[in-house]
């Protein structure tokens, strides 16, 4: 696995958002938050809907992966079903990789529903490192951070093998793939805009100059 500082690469990405669908993992337990984070309303709109709209604005086709296909039916959202229940993000990654491969082999963006803020450069930093021989491009600080990340559909077999052996850590999987994975260290890490508790969300909303949460 190779690590690269993002500021070393500012060339335009060959992989464009229009050719890279985004998959949002949703429908988790949100145990530390106390309620479904995807449904939290910011300025009157569910966060899941806002994130999807933002990604579409930037050119991505958006899909949702959840434990129930109709979990967000009231939001006019139909979800791809997790391949295995109660297996966390690893199952969501496999569902996304297989769905992507069913359309065409290629790259896809993987995010979680608690991504409060997303800007175009986050994808561009990842995309600028995408090469055919790789399985993933992700962020890191001191440790690798699997989500948000850029994944190739060719990772599906490795993910399936991990699930079959009850190894549910995407981080450990990526570490095992060695040079097939590139990690980058940006000055502004998008993972900093994810949250687990109401207090963390309030703090992030303050940084964005927002306070309206319902």
C-alpha positions in Angstrom: 0.0 0.0 0.0 1.4 3.4 -0.9 0.6 6.7 0.8 0.7 10.0 -1.0 0.2 13.6 0.2 -2.7 15.1 -1.8 -1.0 18.4 -2.4 1.6 16.6 -4.6 -1.1 16.0 -7.2 -3.2 18.8 -8.6 -3.5 17.6 -12.2 -7.1 17.2 -13.6 -8.5 13.7 -12.9 -9.1 11.5 -15.9 -11.9 9.7 -14.1 -14.9 12.1 -14.2 -17.9 12.1 -11.9 -20.2 11.3 -14.8 -18.5 8.0 -15.2 -18.2 7.2 -11.5 -21.5 6.3 -9.7 -21.8 7.1 -6.0 -23.1 4.5 -3.5 -24.4 5.7 -0.1 -24.4 3.2 2.7 -27.5 3.8 4.9 -29.8 1.9 7.2 -27.3 1.2 9.9 -28.1 1.1 13.6 -26.8 4.6 14.4 -26.4 3.3 17.9 -24.3 6.2 19.2 -26.6 8.8 17.6 -29.8 7.3 19.0 -31.8 7.6 15.8 -31.3 7.0 12.1 -28.7 9.5 11.0 -29.9 9.4 7.4 -33.2 10.9 8.4 -31.9 13.8 10.5 -33.3 17.0 9.0 -30.9 19.9 8.3 -32.8 23.0 7.4 -36.0 20.9 6.9 -34.6 18.3 4.6 -33.3 14.7 5.5 -29.5 14.5 5.4 -29.7 11.5 3.1 -31.6 13.4 0.5 -29.3 16.4 0.7 -26.2 14.3 0.3 -27.7 12.5 -2.7 -28.7 15.8 -4.3 -25.2 17.2 -3.8 -23.6 14.3 -5.5 -26.0 14.5 -8.4 -25.2 18.2 -8.8 -21.5 17.2 -9.2 -22.3 14.7 -11.9 -22.5 11.4 -10.1 -25.3 8.9 -10.5 -26.4 7.9 -7.0 -27.4 4.6 -5.5 -28.4 3.7 -1.9 -27.4 0.5 -0.1 -29.4 -0.6 3.0 -30.6 -3.5 5.0 -34.1 -3.2 3.6 -34.9 -2.2 0.0 -37.9 -0.1 1.1 -36.4 1.4 4.2 -36.5 4.9 2.7 -39.5 4.4 0.5 -41.2 7.4 2.2 -38.3 9.6 0.9 -38.9 8.2 -2.7 -35.7 6.2 -2.3 -35.3 2.6 -3.3 -32.2 0.8 -1.9 -29.9 -2.0 -3.1 -30.2 -4.7 -0.5 -27.2 -5.7 1.6 -25.8 -9.0 0.5 -25.6 -10.1 4.2 -27.4 -8.6 7.1 -25.6 -7.4 10.3 -22.2 -7.4 8.6 -21.7 -3.6 8.5 -20.0 -1.6 5.8 -18.2 -4.7 4.4 -21.5 -6.1 3.2 -22.4 -2.7 1.7 -19.1 -2.6 -0.1 -19.8 -6.0 -1.7 -23.3 -5.0 -2.7 -22.0 -1.8 -4.3 -19.2 -3.6 -6.1 -21.4 -6.3 -7.5 -24.0 -3.7 -8.6 -21.3 -1.7 -10.3 -20.0 -4.8 -12.1 -23.5 -5.6 -13.2 -23.6 -2.3 -15.1 -20.0 -2.3 -16.3 -16.6 -2.9 -14.6 -15.2 0.3 -13.3 -14.8 2.7 -10.4 -17.4 3.8 -7.9 -17.5 6.2 -5.0 -18.5 4.8 -1.6 -19.9 7.1 1.1 -21.9 6.8 4.3 -25.1 8.7 5.0 -23.5 10.8 7.8 -21.3 12.7 5.3 -22.5 16.2 6.2 -20.4 18.1 3.7 -19.0 17.1 0.3 -17.1 19.2 -2.1 -15.9 18.4 -5.6 -12.2 18.3 -4.7 -12.7 15.3 -2.4 -13.6 13.2 -5.4 -11.0 14.8 -7.6 -8.2 14.0 -5.2 -9.2 10.3 -5.2 -9.8 10.2 -9.0 -6.4 11.6 -9.8 -4.8 8.4 -8.5 -7.2 5.9 -10.1 -5.3 3.4 -12.3 -6.5 0.2 -13.9 -4.3 -2.0 -11.7 -5.7 -0.7 -8.4 -8.6 -1.9 -6.3 -9.1 1.2 -4.1 -8.0 4.7 -3.5 -8.8 6.0 0.0 -7.9 8.7 2.5 -5.8 8.4 5.6 -4.5 10.3 8.5 -2.4 8.2 10.8 -4.5 5.2 9.8 -6.3 4.3 6.6 -9.8 5.5 6.4 -11.9 3.3 4.1 -14.9 5.5 3.7 -15.4 7.8 1.8 -13.3 6.1 -0.8 -12.9 5.2 -4.4 -13.3 1.5 -5.2 -13.0 -0.6 -8.4 -15.6 -3.3 -9.0 -12.6 -5.8 -9.3 -12.5 -5.7 -5.4 -15.7 -7.8 -5.2 -14.0 -11.2 -5.0 -11.7 -10.1 -2.2 -14.6 -8.6 -0.2 -16.6 -11.8 -0.7 -13.7 -13.9 0.6 -13.4 -11.7 3.7 -17.1 -11.9 4.4 -17.1 -15.7 4.0 -14.4 -15.9 6.7 -16.3 -13.4 9.0 -13.5 -10.8 8.6 -15.7 -7.7 8.6 -13.1 -4.9 8.7 -12.7 -3.0 5.4 -9.5 -1.4 6.8 -7.9 -4.8 7.3 -9.0 -5.9 3.9 -7.3 -2.9 2.3 -4.2 -3.5 4.3 -4.0 -7.0 3.0 -4.3 -5.9 -0.7 -0.9 -4.1 -0.5 0.1 -2.2 -3.7 -3.4 -2.6 -5.1 -4.5 0.2 -2.7 -3.3 3.9 -2.6 -4.0 6.2 0.3 -3.8 9.9 0.2 -3.3 12.4 3.0 -5.2 15.7 2.2 -5.0 18.8 4.2 -8.8 18.8 4.4 -9.9 15.3 5.1 -13.6 14.6 4.2 -13.9 12.1 7.0 -13.8 15.1 9.3 -17.3 15.9 8.1 -18.8 12.6 9.4 -20.4 12.3 12.8 -21.5 9.7 15.3 -23.2 11.6 18.1 -25.6 14.6 18.3 -22.8 16.7 19.9 -20.5 16.0 16.9 -23.2 17.0 14.5 -23.9 20.2 16.3 -20.2 21.0 16.2 -20.0 20.4 12.5 -23.1 22.4 11.8 -21.4 25.3 13.7 -18.4 25.0 11.4 -20.7 25.3 8.4 -22.5 28.3 9.9 -25.8 26.3 10.3 -27.8 25.5 13.4 -31.1 24.3 12.2 -31.5 20.6 13.0 -34.8 18.8 13.5 
